[in-house]
């Protein structure tokens, strides 16, 4: 790190994977803005970081990433507190499984708004701060293998995640001459995450098997024979946020244990 500590913003950083990434980035030396729809969760993660690494290393902010006014307020809060941003991690996401003939438009719209529109708005406003300060920053979206291969009974999520890949490539082209790089991390199944666990009853019904057999079915699909762990995501995130990856941009990087290889 340089003398001035870098600043990371984690949208969706208040729980589960996002909280893990927030704390991991703090451990790596970043000051962290933890932003989440649940402001209490965001503040709790920020408090944990400040207790562990010293005051003024983290800020918790409530944000609705699908609302541009809210995202603008987040960018201002970040600027007011730390005066810069070096890394934006967009980790907000939602999914609801249903076959297309029963898929509610409102659920489809929520998926597109949270998984895609929020990413667009966050990139828009935080890239402005990077450009203003001449910072060769990093924008990294937490995506999914469902952004490369379709997902049965999961059309809203998959469509939004495919959109994220196109948005990432377009942002990379927009921002290349500013020295700002943009990537999507395509995650395999986070089997222990609340999102996956919440979908187990629907997956069990889809597969016609007991709920306690669902995880093994998904493990068996992976050449490396395990699910995706939070640490796997943090390891790759830290590399693509670093100077070692400065010649890479617009990539959709698989973290799938070999399940997806293109």
N, C-alpha and C positions, 0 to 999 in steps of 0.2 A: 504494500500500500504506500501511497505518497504521504507526505506530512499531513495533508488535509484528508481526513477520513471520507471515503466515498459514502454516498447515500443511496440506499435501495428502498423502493416503494413496492410493497407486496399487496396487491389488490386481491381480496379474498384471503387475507392473512390471519384471520381471527380464530381459525380452528383447523383441525386435522392436518392435511398436507400443507396448507398455507401457513399455519402456525409453525410447523416443523421447518419449513423453508425460511420463515422470518428469523427463527432462533438460530438456524444454521448460518445464515448470512451475518447475523450479529457476531457469532463465534468466529467467522472469517474476517471480521474487522469492519464491517459496514455499520453505519448508523441506519436504522430501519424505521420507515413509516409503515405501520401495520394498519391497513385499511380494510374494513369489513362492513357488510350490511348490518351486522350485529355490533353496535358500538361498544357494548360491554365486553364482548369477546376481544375486540381489537385492543381495548385498554388493558385487559388482563394480560394479553401476550406482551404488549409494550412494557407493562410493569415488571413482568418476569425478566425481560431483557435488561431493563434498567437496574433491577436488583442484582443481576448476575454480572453485568459489565459496566455498571456505573451510570449515574443519572445523565440525562440528555443524550443517551445512545438510542432511544426509541421514542416514537410518538404514536399513540393510538388515535385513529380517526374513523368516525362513522361515515360510510359512503354508500350510495346507491349507484353502482357502476352503470346502470342503464339510463341514468338521468344526467344530462350534460351539465346542468347547474351544480349538481352534487359533485361531479368529477372536477369541475372548475374549482370548487371550494376546496377539494382535496389537494389539488395542485397548489393553490394559494397557501394552504396550511403547511404543506411541505416546504414551500419557498420561504414562508415567514419563519419557520422553525430552523431550517438547516441551510437555506440559501442556495441550494443546488439539488440536482438529481443525476445520478450516474447509471442507475439500473432500475428499470420497471419490470416487475414480474406480474403478469396477469394470471392469477390462479383461481378466479371466481368461476364457478360452473354449477350446472344443475342438469338433472336427467330424470325423465319419467318414461317408463317402458309401457308400450301399448301397440297392438297391431294397427296398421294404417286405417283399417275400416272403423276402428273405434277411437282413433287419435283425435283428441279435442284441439281445436284451433288455438284456444287460449294456452294450452300446454306447449304447442309448437311455438307460439309467439314468445312465451317465457324462455324457452330454450334458446331461441335465436337471440333474444335480447341479452340474456345473461352471458351466454357463451361467445357471442360474436359482437353485438353492438357495444357492449361494455369494453371489450378489447379495443375496438376502434376508438371510442371516446377517450380511453386512458392513453392510448398511443398518441392521439392528437394533442392532448394537453400537456403531457409530459415531454413529448418531443420538442414542443415549443420552448420549454425551459432548458433542455439540453442545447438546442440551437442558439438560444439567447446567450448562453455562457460559453459557447464554443466547446462543449464537452462531447467527446467521442463516446457516447453512451451506448447502453445495451437495452434492448426491448425484447423480452422473452415471454412468450405465451405458453402456459401449461395446456397442452392439447391432449390428444388421445389417439390410439390406434384406430378409433372410429372415425378419425379425420382422414384416414387413408383407405379403409375398407368399410363397406356398409355394415350396419349393425341391425340384426333382425329385431323387430318390435321396438326400435329405438331411433326412428327416422328423424325426429326433431333434433336430438343430440348429435347424431351423425351428420346431418345436413349442416348444422351450425359449425361443427368441428372441421368439416371439409372447407367451409367458408373461411375458417381461420387460417388454413394453409394458403389460400389465395390472398387473403389480406396480408399475411406475413410476407409473402413474396413481393406484393405491391409496396408495402411499407419499406422493405429493404431497398427497392429501387428508388423510392422517393427520398430516402435518407442516406443513401450511399455517399453522395458527395459531401455530406456533413460528417462523415466518419462514424455514423451511428449504425450499428448492426442490429438485425432483427431475426429471431428464430422462433420456431415452435418446437416444443418437446412433446413427442408422441408417446404417451404412456401406455404401457400394458395394464392389465387388470390390477388395481390396488385392492387386493382381496380383503384386507383388513380395514379398509376405509368405511366410514359410515355410509357413503353413497352406494358402494357396492353391496354392503350388508343390507341396506334398505331395499335393494332390488332382488335379493335372494328369493323371496316368496314368488315374485313375478317370473324369475328365471326358472324356478322349480316347476311352476305351472306350465311354462313354455316347453320345458324339456320332459315333463311327465315323470319327474323323479322326486324323492324326498328332499327337503330343504338342506339336510345335513350332508347331502352328496354333491351339492352345487359347486362348492369351491374346488373339489377334486376334478370335476369335469373341466373347469377352466384351467387348472394346473396342467392337466393332461394335454392341453392344446399348445403348451409352451415348450419349445425344444430344450430350454434350460431347466424345465420342470420346477418352476416356482413362480409365485406372483411377483408383481412389481412392488418393491419396498420404497418407503419415503426416502431412505438414504440413497437409493439408486438415482432418484430424481435430483436430489441435492448435489450429488457428485457431478452429474452432467451439467446442471445449471451453473455451478461454480466455474467449470471449465469454459463454457460459452460466454460467461460474464467477464472472463479474464482477458488480459492482453494476449495470452497464448492463442486465442481464437480470433484475433483481430482481422485475419484475412478470410474469415467465413461469414457469410450473411445470406439470408433468405432460405435457410435450410429447415427442413422438418426432420428432426433427429429422433430415430426410433429408440425407445427404452422399453423393449417388449420381450426380452429374453429370446429373441429370434423368431417370434411369432409373426412379425411383419418385417420384411427385409428389403423394401424399396422405398 
